[in-house]
Amino acid sequence: MIDPSAAVRQGLLALSRSDSARRVVERVPVSRSVVRRLVAGDTAEDGIGVAADLVADGLLASLVFLSEDVRDVAQATHTRDEYLSMLRELHECGLSADGAAEVSIKLSALGRELPEDGAKIALDNARQICEAAARAETTVTVATEDHTTVDSTLSIVRDLRADFPWVGAVLLADLRRTEADCRDLATEGSRVRLCKGGGSTQAVAYQDEHEVDLSYVRCAKVLLAGKGYPMIATHDPAIIDITRSLADKELRAPDSFEFQMFFGVRADEQSRLAQAGHRMRVYLPYGSQWYPYVMHRLAEHPTGAVSGLRKNTRG
């Protein structure tokens, strides 16, 4: 029997890669209401405005600029400059102090996939962003985008940490290798965001949802038992409860780890965790190139996504 949710998920992921579907979706009025729930807006001013509201409510933020696929150096430079400008504005607004609002970056958006010197270009751009973050008294977290980029991403993170030890790394719990990576990275001061991941092949990743959850818990246990700063990125109530129990068992102070969630997803739970004294950071995207991001978020919650779209269409 075909799982309807899985079928919807695969369909949404396929649509995220379709230029023709993108042109249609971007013209449908209902799309904008969905986007407004998941994306802060088109400009840095929009993102910073929402970040200010989150910080005022006792939450933290990690801003990310949604850029298009980088095909040349000019596009990579544009993405870098967007982050430099955004960090200046965060600092001027007083939002970046002590990392209240930080930034998340993707190395592909900074040029890593360019055919000539891509890794060097991405590293140089990331280094300039880290320098700007240091001036703004905040941090940078570097995304791991899929299983093919883990080694190159961690290599660049190691290079950046030589000068900026607070640079965060992202690990994907569905990958079979990640528990070992957690052990390597659970060191003094090491910031690690643990995400569930998804979309990798069976050879390198767990496919069954229950197996992925078990892997996530094993990885979280390693990070929470270590000396680093775990960033537990999940919306799963069971995993949140397990994390809190593990943190209590390890006698972790409330400021020694944090939870992270996507903007627009389980906002009530985000507020509840913050009010309970936990550090709760919201992954906050902005930019006009929202289409792939939004389709991926809908694919992660296909049943709710479809029902929400239907409700908005009827309204």
C-alpha positions, 0 to 999 in steps of 0.5 A: 500500500502506498503511503499517501503522505510519502507520495505527497512528500515526493511530489512536493520535492519534485515540484521544488526542482521544477522551473515550470511549477515554480512559475505557476505557484508564484502566480497563485495568490494562495502561495503568498499566504503560505509564504508569509507564514514560513518566510519573514519577507523579501528583504533584510529589513523584513527579516531584521524586523521579525527578528526584533519581534522574536528577541523582544518575546524572549526568543533567539533568531538565526537569519538566512538569506534565501539565494538562488542557485549560484552559477558564477562568482558575481552571484556568490559575491552578492550573497556574501555582501547581503550577509555583510550588510545584514550583520551591520544592520543587526549590530546597529539595531542592537540585535546581535549582541551575545548572539541573540540574532546570528546568521546561517549560511550555505556554502553552495550559495557562497560559490562552493559548487563553482567549477573553478576554485569553488571551495576556495571562493566559498571559504573566502566568502564565509571568512568575510562573513565570520569577520563581520559576525565577530564585529557584530558580537554574534555567531555563524552556523554553516549548513550541511546540505546533503550527504555529498557535502559533509566532508567538504563542509566540515573541512571548511568549518575546521578552517574557519574555527582556527580564527572563529572557534564559535562557528557552528556546524550542522549534522544530519541525524539520518546519515549513518556516519553522524553519530561518529561525527558527533563524537568528534565534534562534542568538544569544548565550545563546539557549536553543533546543530543537529537536524533530522536530514532526509533525502539521502540514499539507503547506502548512507542514510537510514530510511525508516522514520523510526530508525532516523528518530533513534539515530537522532536521540543517540546523536543528541545523547552524545552531544549533550554528554560532551563539552560542546554547545548542542543546538537541538533542531527539532519540532518533535514533541517526544524528542524535545522531552527526551532532550530535556531529560538528557540535559537534566541527567547531564546537569546541563545549565539552561544556557549550555544548549538550545532548541531550534525550530523553523519560523512559522512551525509550532510557534506556540511550542517555541514560546512555551519552551522560551517561557520555561527558561530554555534557549529557543532559536528560530531559523528565520529565512528571508529573500525573494528566492523562497520557492525551493525553501517553502516547497521543502518545508511543505514536504516535511509536513505533507498532510498539514501542508495540503490541508492548510493549502485547501483551507486557504483556497476555500477561504 
